[in-house]
Amino acid sequence: MLIFERIGSFFGIVFGIAADPVNLAVLFGSVLLGILFGAMPGLTSTLGVALLTALTFGMDTALAMICLLAIYVGGTYGGSYSSILINIPGTAAAAATALDGYPLACKGEGGRAIGLTTTASAIGTVISMLFVVSISPIISSFALQFTSFEFFLLALFGILISGTLTSPDLVIKGWISGFLGLFLACVGRDLLQFYPRFTFGFMELESGIEVVPVLIGAFGIPQIIQVLKDRTKIAEAQKLQRIIPEIGTVIRNIPAIIRSALIGVGIGSVPGIGEDIAGWVSYGTAKNTSKHPETFGKGELKGVLASETANNACVGGAMIPLLNLGIPGSPPAAMLLGALMLHNVTPGPMITFEHPTFILEVAAILLLASCAMWITGMLLAKQVVKVLRIPAQLFMPIIGLLCIIGSYSLGLNIFNLYLMLPVGIICYFLIEMGYPIAPLVIGVILGPMADENLRRALMVSQGSFLPIFQRPVALILFIIIVWTVISQFEFYDRIKKKVVLFILRKRERSTAGSAETNNSGEKTTD
Amino acid sequence: MKKILVITLVLLLAAMTAGNVFAQSFPKRNITAVVVWGAGGGTDTCNRIIHAEMQKFLGVNVNVINKTGGVAGSVGMSYAFSRPHDGYTLCGLSESNVTAGVQGGWNNRFDVWETFIVGGSPDIISVTPNTPYKTLKDLIEAAKKSPGKITAAASGAGSIHHLNLLALEKGSGADFNFIPYKGSAPSQNAAMAGEVSVVVTSLAEQQQLLRGGKLRALGMLIPDSFDVEGLGTIPSSFDSYPGLSKYLPISQAIGFAVPADAPLEARAALQAAFRKAMATDKVKNWAEENYYLLSGATGAESKAIFNALESNFAWTLWDLGAATVKPSKLGIPKP
């Protein structure tokens, strides 16, 4: 009965919000703004939520939440536009999308890819919303399983998996790229004891390497050089085809979409990490479980669906520990926490007593935001593909300008440009040599997390690595990491074949043996 | 003659426009407040509340960003101080930041900042609920039996919560294994998750978790007990360990700062807006509901408070053996 009552009041809230035209206007406006933020290189959903936090102070709590959640959902989705169309991820979360999205765009199926990701993102958000309403206390307790060792292993896994997935030829190149990123992340004052590392006396390096200029430099500049050098088109503009729901394709991929959404919710609920890892892990799972892993990276729709569903499902996942424990599950959720505090809502275990309907309200807003995102996305998809008709000689310099503005706008710091340009040029040569770039960026993003948590974990355990084997989540992560590494070596295949052969032979022998005994049995009865 | 007339006119015009610009010179664009602690922590929330009110009186937005890390928040502080000293970059900080100098993260004395104090919340020591420690005495005795084994979390080395922990160790003779975190919120998270057993943060930061049963309060680190709705009275730790009065209390002074050599006008405009914001019901109600005590000190008053805090913190740290730079090297007088 209680559940029905809850569902009833949930839809009551949904219609209550949707009935007010002001709410709807704010909803659509914020989603659109979010999509723009996501699509522009350098502007992220974290920044969008942060900028709107101050603006929403004057609004009442419900309207402010509509505004902030809508920009969060829109921003997470919008990153896929630039990933698919021009191979420059608008946000780190959409980096995995570019792997298959851009090849699709090159084949002239960019519009189709965007149409499908729109639907998948919306479904992902709705599934994550269901988790927020139903079993969020259980997921919060899962979030509490993560201590420093787990955070370290998760960060390491994120770097390794992106390295494994993106290498065009040798996997080791992906890992090298990832560890270059880790090295870059070490620059600056260390986070526990404040010792300057690799700063060479530069004040600007003291606070470490900023992620956004590295992201823009690493993805944007090589792409600009490449397109202008080859004098090619950026991608095929558009074959005549409908963008609007390919319901058949979506239904065929429903199991994959649900799996990706579950991964997104799970990773979103872990404090402090968010959309970027979710996209990679989901993409990796899709590739590893696929019957045709060789099609990934060459324009596989399933790859695009996997990463985009997961990063949007992360939004709801990140809300779970935020609402139930007061711990933000992702960087934009941390901004949301600040906004909630401003409205005198302190999320935490007491929230269901102090604001009984608040969690349901958040879920209702998530549902409406994903609907608004779907409608806006469908209307936009056909139009945005047209940017590819602009000649590359005109378009690429504009992208270059946007890259510069995006890097500079972060803290209005000119040093970011000095960082972006060399990173971009180095990355161009790395790409020429067949090194994938995404692991480098992921390394810079997750590096501080890996570094800080490993050392803190060792402080807690007083120098012992034993807790990795004693804590269940840590052990699982450790085994996955070891397997990820070992499975790439040749001897693993050889051993696997031998083991499989050995088992098969044993089974043959035993079945043969049992058959014989049966036969002999039959004979004796005869 | 004509030439002179023209020149005088031009000069006059220039002077007038310059004067005009001068008259309404601050603030002309949005202000950024760089908070040196993590989002959702005490300093962060306090800054977001006060700046949201202040921007109404200033007529421009105050965007609050977080820049965490380092010893005593020195990464964010160095960043804010490296921006132009024009009043458009504020630094959201707290008393904990005064130790950055003696910890080797900051080469100046703290009076390079002009400070604005909003207030603070008293510190409290708590444990993970499934630990065997029911009272402060249980915990301290256990820590004395196995020195350096019980893990205790607090935000960054040299933070007020770390200092409270150090003072508690000094005053009671216990010895903990101190684990630094990026802010109060992650340290409480670690205590909830059971990664560490003990956590020291402020009551404002902890009250939700205490009332929700996610953490167990052992004692206030101030001379008085404190009534918390739904929890009853939390005793003062001074009751069981009177020796603590030699080292405690070390009180919070949360607020923000602007470089002291910023234009006078900018500082005056900020002070005026700050005073008006402190008087609003929104700030007052917020303080009451969140277990804060408001201060409102500015100018010479807050300078005196911070000078006292600086010398107290710096020399306490030095005496505790936790400082790397001798305070006298930076010119910090003994308390």
Contacts between the chains, C-beta under 8 A, distances in Angstrom:
chain1	res1	chain2	res2	distance
A	50	B	63	7.4
A	50	B	65	6.8
A	51	B	63	7.0
A	53	B	48	7.6
A	53	B	64	7.5
A	54	B	51	7.7
A	54	B	52	6.7
A	54	B	55	7.1
A	54	B	61	5.4
A	54	B	62	6.9
A	54	B	63	5.7
A	54	B	64	6.9
A	55	B	61	7.4
A	57	B	52	4.3
A	144	B	189	7.8
A	144	B	192	5.9
A	144	B	193	4.4
A	144	B	194	7.8
A	145	B	193	7.1
A	146	B	193	6.8
A	147	B	190	6.6
A	147	B	193	5.4
A	147	B	194	7.5
A	147	B	195	3.7
A	148	B	190	7.7
A	148	B	195	6.3
A	188	B	75	7.8
A	189	B	69	6.6
A	189	B	70	5.1
A	189	B	74	7.4
A	189	B	75	5.8
A	189	B	105	7.2
A	191	B	69	5.0
A	191	B	70	7.5
A	191	B	182	7.0
A	192	B	157	7.7
A	192	B	180	5.6
A	193	B	71	7.2
A	193	B	157	7.2
A	194	B	70	4.6
A	194	B	71	3.7
A	194	B	74	6.4
A	194	B	103	6.7
A	194	B	104	6.8
A	194	B	105	4.8
A	194	B	157	7.9
A	203	B	78	7.2
A	203	B	82	5.8
A	204	B	82	7.9
A	206	B	75	6.8
A	206	B	78	5.8
A	207	B	67	6.7
A	207	B	69	7.2
A	207	B	75	4.7
A	207	B	76	7.8
A	207	B	78	6.9
A	207	B	79	5.3
A	208	B	69	7.6
A	208	B	75	7.8
A	271	B	186	7.9
A	271	B	189	6.3
A	272	B	186	7.9
A	325	B	189	7.4
A	325	B	192	7.1
A	325	B	214	7.4
A	326	B	40	7.0
A	326	B	185	7.2
A	326	B	208	6.0
A	326	B	209	7.3
A	327	B	185	6.7
A	327	B	189	5.2
A	328	B	39	7.0
A	328	B	40	6.7
A	334	B	38	7.7
A	334	B	39	4.2
A	334	B	40	6.6
A	334	B	66	7.9
A	335	B	39	6.6
A	337	B	39	5.9
A	337	B	40	4.4
A	338	B	39	5.1
A	338	B	40	6.4
A	338	B	44	6.3
A	338	B	45	7.2
A	338	B	48	5.4
A	338	B	64	7.1
A	341	B	40	6.8
A	341	B	44	7.8
A	341	B	45	4.5
A	341	B	48	6.3
A	341	B	49	7.6
A	342	B	45	8.0
A	342	B	48	5.1
A	342	B	49	6.5
A	342	B	52	5.8
A	344	B	285	8.0
A	344	B	286	6.3
A	344	B	289	6.8
A	346	B	208	5.4
A	346	B	290	7.6
A	347	B	208	7.9
A	348	B	208	3.3
A	348	B	209	6.3
A	348	B	212	6.1
A	349	B	208	6.4
A	349	B	209	6.6
A	349	B	211	7.6
A	349	B	212	2.6
A	349	B	213	7.1
A	349	B	214	5.6
A	350	B	208	5.3
A	350	B	211	5.3
A	350	B	212	5.0
A	411	B	65	7.8
A	452	B	182	7.6
A	456	B	179	6.2
A	456	B	180	7.3
A	456	B	181	7.6
A	459	B	177	7.4
A	459	B	179	5.5
A	460	B	151	5.6
A	460	B	177	7.5
A	460	B	179	5.6
A	460	B	195	6.1
A	460	B	196	6.7
A	462	B	177	7.1
